[in-house]
Amino acid sequence: MGCGRNWKDNNNKSPNKRGTPGIFTKVKALKSWIQQTMNNELKGHSRSILPEAVNCSVTDGALIAVEGRLDYPESPRLYYENNEICLWTIYVPEGKHILLEFIQFDIEPGIFCGNDSLSVYDEQDKLIGSGCGSQEILSKQGVIQSMQFPQQYSSNAQCQWLIQAPENHMIKLEFEDFEVELSNNCSNDLVKVHDTWTESNQSVKLCGLSPPPPVFCNSTAMMVQFNSDGIQELKGFRATVSFIDVPVLYDKGQLNDSELERIVNVFSQYHSPKTPTY
């Protein structure tokens, strides 16, 4: 939790003594305080800023169960409200793990999800991932998969995952299961992997009925896109995302410059005429 100077009589203070905003890292613990403070500050202001809008329009809070369903808004025919803060904490019995599967996801898109977003944290309040539109940002090792996997994916889908690894780490994308409509140059349905968060010439196109080899990225950013048309829908894919500590591998003698170059060149290998279609 950060700190900030008092804002009282701020305009009458010298610039070097004026109040500064605090920085809070554990929003979950401060949610009620944030809501109450915003409500108090908004009283007496224009009704174009609704004081009650900082609360959640549905019932949030603790969810204690072995399994269940979370809907926001509570009906798929409704739109969510503006300026809301909603927080759900999921508890399961000891020894169990939590699998969060999205059946429907429609949140305002934006660059790096700077407008509306959904974020998921672990029990240590570390960010696992966040998303908006049809885009998900992953900053922790885990699993990505096509919608409704292992059931058939939807027609005309456009999904995107942005992966951010820690400094001095490589990203490894390894497919556990893969069944995406096969076509010439993957022109119909495909999984596309970039070694940056933007469209680039350095990319891998994947389609077919068997898992392709792992894809490595020698940078801390990777973008994975999944697109489908309306011709044929298959099972889709499931892949694990892991981060490789490059300095540790060097120190242990498990990696040298030539080996690193061979791994990084996997992008060009996928484009080689001798490379089979997966």
C-alpha positions as a Markdown table, in Angstrom:
| # | Residue | x | y | z |
|---|---|---|---|---|
| 1 | Met | 0.0 | 0.0 | 0.0 |
| 2 | Gly | 1.4 | 3.4 | -1.0 |
| 3 | Cys | 1.0 | 6.7 | 0.7 |
| 4 | Gly | 0.1 | 10.3 | -0.3 |
| 5 | Arg | 0.2 | 13.7 | 1.3 |
| 6 | Asn | -2.9 | 15.4 | 2.6 |
| 7 | Trp | -4.9 | 17.3 | 0.0 |
| 8 | Lys | -6.4 | 19.8 | 2.4 |
| 9 | Asp | -5.9 | 23.5 | 1.3 |
| 10 | Asn | -3.8 | 22.1 | -1.6 |
| 11 | Asn | -4.0 | 25.3 | -3.7 |
| 12 | Asn | -2.6 | 27.4 | -0.9 |
| 13 | Lys | 0.5 | 25.2 | -0.5 |
| 14 | Ser | 3.8 | 25.6 | -2.3 |
| 15 | Pro | 4.2 | 23.1 | -5.2 |
| 16 | Asn | 6.7 | 20.9 | -3.4 |
| 17 | Lys | 4.3 | 20.5 | -0.4 |
| 18 | Arg | 1.1 | 19.8 | -2.3 |
| 19 | Gly | -0.8 | 16.6 | -1.8 |
| 20 | Thr | -0.2 | 13.7 | -4.2 |
| 21 | Pro | -2.5 | 10.7 | -4.8 |
| 22 | Gly | -1.8 | 7.5 | -3.0 |
| 23 | Ile | -1.0 | 4.3 | -4.8 |
| 24 | Phe | -2.8 | 1.1 | -3.7 |
| 25 | Thr | -1.8 | -2.4 | -4.7 |
| 26 | Lys | -4.5 | -4.4 | -2.9 |
| 27 | Val | -7.7 | -3.1 | -4.4 |
| 28 | Lys | -9.7 | -6.0 | -3.0 |
| 29 | Ala | -9.1 | -4.9 | 0.6 |
| 30 | Leu | -9.9 | -1.3 | -0.2 |
| 31 | Lys | -12.9 | -1.7 | -2.4 |
| 32 | Ser | -15.5 | -0.6 | 0.2 |
| 33 | Trp | -13.4 | 2.4 | 1.1 |
| 34 | Ile | -13.0 | 3.4 | -2.5 |
| 35 | Gln | -16.7 | 3.1 | -3.1 |
| 36 | Gln | -17.6 | 5.1 | 0.0 |
| 37 | Thr | -15.1 | 7.9 | -0.7 |
| 38 | Met | -16.2 | 8.2 | -4.3 |
| 39 | Asn | -19.8 | 8.4 | -3.2 |
| 40 | Asn | -19.0 | 11.2 | -0.7 |
| 41 | Glu | -16.9 | 13.2 | -3.2 |
| 42 | Leu | -19.6 | 13.0 | -5.9 |
| 43 | Lys | -22.4 | 14.3 | -3.6 |
| 44 | Gly | -23.6 | 17.7 | -4.8 |
| 45 | His | -22.0 | 17.4 | -8.2 |
| 46 | Ser | -23.8 | 17.1 | -11.6 |
| 47 | Arg | -26.2 | 14.2 | -11.9 |
| 48 | Ser | -24.4 | 13.3 | -15.1 |
| 49 | Ile | -21.9 | 11.5 | -12.8 |
| 50 | Leu | -24.1 | 9.1 | -10.9 |
| 51 | Pro | -22.9 | 8.5 | -7.3 |
| 52 | Glu | -24.6 | 5.1 | -7.1 |
| 53 | Ala | -22.8 | 4.0 | -10.3 |
| 54 | Val | -19.5 | 3.2 | -8.4 |
| 55 | Asn | -21.3 | 0.3 | -6.7 |
| 56 | Cys | -21.9 | -3.0 | -8.5 |
| 57 | Ser | -25.3 | -3.5 | -10.1 |
| 58 | Val | -25.3 | -7.3 | -9.3 |
| 59 | Thr | -24.5 | -9.2 | -6.1 |
| 60 | Asp | -20.7 | -9.5 | -5.8 |
| 61 | Gly | -18.6 | -10.7 | -2.9 |
| 62 | Ala | -17.6 | -14.2 | -1.7 |
| 63 | Leu | -18.5 | -17.3 | -3.8 |
| 64 | Ile | -18.1 | -20.5 | -1.8 |
| 65 | Ala | -18.8 | -23.7 | -3.7 |
| 66 | Val | -17.3 | -26.7 | -5.5 |
| 67 | Glu | -18.7 | -25.4 | -8.8 |
| 68 | Gly | -21.1 | -22.7 | -10.0 |
| 69 | Arg | -21.8 | -20.0 | -12.5 |
| 70 | Leu | -21.2 | -16.3 | -12.5 |
| 71 | Asp | -23.2 | -14.0 | -14.7 |
| 72 | Tyr | -22.6 | -10.3 | -15.2 |
| 73 | Pro | -25.0 | -8.8 | -16.1 |
| 74 | Glu | -27.4 | -11.3 | -14.6 |
| 75 | Ser | -29.2 | -11.7 | -17.9 |
| 76 | Pro | -27.5 | -12.0 | -21.4 |
| 77 | Arg | -30.2 | -9.6 | -22.8 |
| 78 | Leu | -28.9 | -6.8 | -20.6 |
| 79 | Tyr | -25.8 | -4.5 | -20.9 |
| 80 | Tyr | -23.6 | -3.8 | -18.0 |
| 81 | Glu | -23.6 | -0.4 | -16.3 |
| 82 | Asn | -21.0 | 2.4 | -16.6 |
| 83 | Asn | -18.5 | 3.3 | -13.9 |
| 84 | Glu | -18.8 | 0.1 | -11.8 |
| 85 | Ile | -16.4 | -1.7 | -9.5 |
| 86 | Cys | -17.4 | -5.4 | -9.0 |
| 87 | Leu | -15.4 | -7.9 | -7.1 |
| 88 | Trp | -15.9 | -11.6 | -6.6 |
| 89 | Thr | -13.7 | -13.8 | -4.4 |
| 90 | Ile | -14.0 | -17.5 | -5.2 |
| 91 | Tyr | -13.3 | -20.1 | -2.4 |
| 92 | Val | -13.1 | -23.9 | -2.9 |
| 93 | Pro | -12.3 | -26.7 | -0.5 |
| 94 | Glu | -8.7 | -27.3 | 0.5 |
| 95 | Gly | -6.8 | -29.4 | -2.1 |
| 96 | Lys | -9.0 | -28.2 | -4.9 |
| 97 | His | -8.0 | -26.0 | -7.8 |
| 98 | Ile | -10.1 | -23.4 | -9.6 |
| 99 | Leu | -10.9 | -23.6 | -13.3 |
| 100 | Leu | -12.5 | -20.4 | -14.6 |
| 101 | Glu | -14.1 | -21.0 | -18.0 |
| 102 | Phe | -15.8 | -18.2 | -20.0 |
| 103 | Ile | -18.9 | -19.2 | -21.9 |
| 104 | Gln | -19.7 | -15.7 | -23.1 |
| 105 | Phe | -17.4 | -12.7 | -23.1 |
| 106 | Asp | -18.3 | -9.3 | -24.5 |
| 107 | Ile | -16.5 | -6.3 | -22.9 |
| 108 | Glu | -15.7 | -3.0 | -24.5 |
| 109 | Pro | -12.4 | -3.4 | -26.4 |
| 110 | Gly | -9.5 | -0.9 | -26.0 |
| 111 | Ile | -5.7 | -0.6 | -26.3 |
| 112 | Phe | -4.3 | -2.8 | -23.6 |
| 113 | Cys | -7.9 | -2.9 | -22.2 |
| 114 | Gly | -7.5 | 0.7 | -20.9 |
| 115 | Asn | -11.3 | 1.2 | -20.8 |
| 116 | Asp | -13.4 | -1.7 | -19.5 |
| 117 | Ser | -11.7 | -4.9 | -18.4 |
| 118 | Leu | -11.9 | -8.1 | -16.4 |
| 119 | Ser | -8.9 | -9.0 | -14.2 |
| 120 | Val | -8.2 | -12.3 | -12.4 |
| 121 | Tyr | -5.8 | -12.5 | -9.4 |
| 122 | Asp | -4.5 | -15.4 | -7.4 |
| 123 | Glu | -4.7 | -15.8 | -3.6 |
| 124 | Gln | -1.5 | -13.7 | -3.3 |
| 125 | Asp | -3.2 | -10.8 | -5.2 |
| 126 | Lys | -0.8 | -11.3 | -8.1 |
| 127 | Leu | -2.3 | -10.6 | -11.5 |
| 128 | Ile | -2.9 | -13.8 | -13.5 |
| 129 | Gly | -4.5 | -12.1 | -16.5 |
| 130 | Ser | -6.9 | -9.5 | -17.7 |
| 131 | Gly | -9.0 | -9.1 | -20.8 |
| 132 | Cys | -11.6 | -7.1 | -22.8 |
| 133 | Gly | -13.3 | -7.4 | -26.1 |
| 134 | Ser | -12.1 | -10.7 | -27.4 |
| 135 | Gln | -8.6 | -10.1 | -26.0 |
| 136 | Glu | -6.8 | -11.5 | -23.0 |
| 137 | Ile | -3.6 | -10.3 | -21.4 |
| 138 | Leu | -1.5 | -13.0 | -19.6 |
| 139 | Ser | 1.4 | -12.1 | -17.3 |
| 140 | Lys | 1.6 | -15.5 | -15.6 |
| 141 | Gln | 2.3 | -19.0 | -16.9 |
| 142 | Gly | -0.9 | -20.9 | -17.6 |
| 143 | Val | -3.2 | -22.3 | -20.3 |
| 144 | Ile | -4.9 | -20.8 | -23.3 |
| 145 | Gln | -7.6 | -22.5 | -25.4 |
| 146 | Ser | -10.1 | -21.8 | -28.0 |
| 147 | Met | -13.7 | -21.0 | -26.9 |
| 148 | Gln | -15.8 | -23.9 | -25.8 |
| 149 | Phe | -12.9 | -26.3 | -26.1 |
| 150 | Pro | -13.0 | -29.3 | -26.4 |
| 151 | Gln | -16.4 | -28.6 | -28.1 |
| 152 | Gln | -16.5 | -27.1 | -31.5 |
| 153 | Tyr | -15.4 | -23.4 | -31.7 |
| 154 | Ser | -17.7 | -20.8 | -33.0 |
| 155 | Ser | -17.9 | -19.5 | -36.6 |
| 156 | Asn | -16.3 | -16.1 | -37.5 |
| 157 | Ala | -14.4 | -16.0 | -34.2 |
| 158 | Gln | -11.7 | -13.4 | -33.6 |
| 159 | Cys | -9.7 | -14.0 | -30.4 |
| 160 | Gln | -6.4 | -12.6 | -29.2 |
| 161 | Trp | -4.1 | -13.3 | -26.3 |
| 162 | Leu | -1.3 | -10.9 | -25.3 |
| 163 | Ile | 1.5 | -12.7 | -23.3 |
| 164 | Gln | 4.0 | -10.8 | -21.2 |
| 165 | Ala | 7.0 | -12.6 | -19.7 |
| 166 | Pro | 9.3 | -11.3 | -17.0 |
| 167 | Glu | 12.6 | -9.6 | -18.0 |
| 168 | Asn | 15.3 | -12.0 | -19.3 |
| 169 | His | 12.8 | -14.7 | -20.0 |
| 170 | Met | 11.7 | -16.5 | -23.2 |
| 171 | Ile | 8.2 | -17.5 | -23.9 |
| 172 | Lys | 7.3 | -21.1 | -24.8 |
| 173 | Leu | 3.9 | -21.9 | -26.4 |
| 174 | Glu | 3.3 | -25.7 | -26.4 |
| 175 | Phe | 0.1 | -27.2 | -27.8 |
| 176 | Glu | -1.4 | -30.1 | -25.9 |
| 177 | Asp | -4.3 | -30.6 | -28.3 |
| 178 | Phe | -4.8 | -29.1 | -31.8 |
| 179 | Glu | -7.6 | -29.5 | -34.3 |
| 180 | Val | -8.1 | -26.5 | -36.6 |
| 181 | Glu | -9.5 | -26.6 | -40.1 |
| 182 | Leu | -6.8 | -27.5 | -42.5 |
| 183 | Ser | -6.5 | -25.3 | -45.6 |
| 184 | Asn | -3.8 | -24.1 | -48.1 |
| 185 | Asn | -1.6 | -21.6 | -46.3 |
| 186 | Cys | -4.1 | -21.7 | -43.4 |
| 187 | Ser | -6.3 | -19.3 | -45.3 |
| 188 | Asn | -9.5 | -20.4 | -43.5 |
| 189 | Asp | -9.3 | -21.1 | -39.8 |
| 190 | Leu | -5.9 | -20.6 | -38.1 |
| 191 | Val | -3.8 | -19.9 | -35.1 |
| 192 | Lys | -1.3 | -17.1 | -35.7 |
| 193 | Val | 1.7 | -16.4 | -33.4 |
| 194 | His | 3.6 | -13.1 | -33.4 |
| 195 | Asp | 6.9 | -12.3 | -31.5 |
| 196 | Thr | 5.5 | -8.9 | -30.6 |
| 197 | Trp | 2.2 | -7.4 | -29.4 |
| 198 | Thr | 1.6 | -6.0 | -32.9 |
| 199 | Glu | 1.1 | -7.4 | -36.4 |
| 200 | Ser | 4.5 | -8.2 | -37.9 |
| 201 | Asn | 6.1 | -10.2 | -40.7 |
| 202 | Gln | 7.7 | -12.4 | -38.1 |
| 203 | Ser | 4.8 | -14.7 | -37.4 |
| 204 | Val | 3.8 | -18.3 | -37.5 |
| 205 | Lys | 0.5 | -19.6 | -39.1 |
| 206 | Leu | -0.8 | -22.9 | -37.7 |
| 207 | Cys | -3.7 | -25.1 | -38.8 |
| 208 | Gly | -4.3 | -28.9 | -39.1 |
| 209 | Leu | -5.4 | -31.9 | -37.2 |
| 210 | Ser | -2.3 | -32.6 | -35.0 |
| 211 | Pro | -0.4 | -30.6 | -32.4 |
| 212 | Pro | 2.5 | -28.6 | -34.0 |
| 213 | Pro | 5.9 | -28.3 | -32.4 |
| 214 | Pro | 6.4 | -25.8 | -29.6 |
| 215 | Val | 6.8 | -22.1 | -30.6 |
| 216 | Phe | 9.5 | -20.1 | -28.8 |
| 217 | Cys | 9.9 | -16.4 | -28.6 |
| 218 | Asn | 13.1 | -14.7 | -27.6 |
| 219 | Ser | 11.4 | -11.6 | -26.3 |
| 220 | Thr | 9.2 | -10.9 | -23.4 |
| 221 | Ala | 6.1 | -10.3 | -25.6 |
| 222 | Met | 4.0 | -12.7 | -27.7 |
| 223 | Met | 0.7 | -12.3 | -29.4 |
| 224 | Val | -1.5 | -15.3 | -30.2 |
| 225 | Gln | -4.5 | -14.9 | -32.5 |
| 226 | Phe | -7.3 | -17.3 | -33.4 |
| 227 | Asn | -9.6 | -16.7 | -36.4 |
| 228 | Ser | -12.3 | -18.9 | -37.9 |
| 229 | Asp | -14.6 | -18.6 | -40.9 |
| 230 | Gly | -18.0 | -20.1 | -41.4 |
| 231 | Ile | -17.1 | -23.2 | -43.4 |
| 232 | Gln | -16.1 | -25.8 | -40.8 |
| 233 | Glu | -15.8 | -25.8 | -37.0 |
| 234 | Leu | -13.6 | -28.3 | -35.2 |
| 235 | Lys | -12.4 | -28.9 | -31.6 |
| 236 | Gly | -9.9 | -26.1 | -31.6 |
| 237 | Phe | -6.8 | -26.0 | -29.4 |
| 238 | Arg | -5.4 | -26.0 | -25.9 |
| 239 | Ala | -1.8 | -24.8 | -25.2 |
| 240 | Thr | 0.4 | -24.1 | -22.2 |
| 241 | Val | 2.3 | -20.9 | -21.8 |
| 242 | Ser | 5.6 | -21.1 | -19.9 |
| 243 | Phe | 8.5 | -18.7 | -19.2 |
| 244 | Ile | 12.1 | -19.8 | -19.6 |
| 245 | Asp | 14.7 | -18.1 | -17.4 |
| 246 | Val | 17.6 | -17.6 | -19.9 |
| 247 | Pro | 20.3 | -16.5 | -17.5 |
| 248 | Val | 19.6 | -19.6 | -15.3 |
| 249 | Leu | 20.0 | -21.9 | -18.2 |
| 250 | Tyr | 23.3 | -20.3 | -19.2 |
| 251 | Asp | 24.6 | -20.6 | -15.6 |
| 252 | Lys | 23.6 | -24.3 | -15.4 |
| 253 | Gly | 25.3 | -25.0 | -18.8 |
| 254 | Gln | 22.0 | -26.1 | -20.3 |
| 255 | Leu | 22.0 | -23.3 | -23.0 |
| 256 | Asn | 24.7 | -21.7 | -25.1 |
| 257 | Asp | 24.6 | -19.1 | -27.9 |
| 258 | Ser | 24.2 | -21.6 | -30.8 |
| 259 | Glu | 21.4 | -23.4 | -29.0 |
| 260 | Leu | 19.6 | -20.2 | -28.3 |
| 261 | Glu | 19.9 | -19.2 | -31.9 |
| 262 | Arg | 18.5 | -22.5 | -33.0 |
| 263 | Ile | 15.5 | -22.1 | -30.7 |
| 264 | Val | 14.8 | -18.5 | -31.8 |
| 265 | Asn | 15.0 | -19.5 | -35.5 |
| 266 | Val | 11.9 | -21.6 | -35.1 |
| 267 | Phe | 9.9 | -18.8 | -36.6 |
| 268 | Ser | 11.8 | -19.0 | -39.9 |
| 269 | Gln | 11.7 | -22.8 | -39.7 |
| 270 | Tyr | 7.9 | -22.7 | -39.9 |
| 271 | His | 8.1 | -20.7 | -43.1 |
| 272 | Ser | 10.6 | -23.1 | -44.7 |
| 273 | Pro | 9.2 | -25.0 | -47.8 |
| 274 | Lys | 10.4 | -28.2 | -46.2 |
| 275 | Thr | 8.3 | -27.6 | -43.1 |
| 276 | Pro | 5.2 | -29.9 | -43.0 |
| 277 | Thr | 1.7 | -28.5 | -42.4 |
| 278 | Tyr | 0.4 | -29.5 | -39.0 |
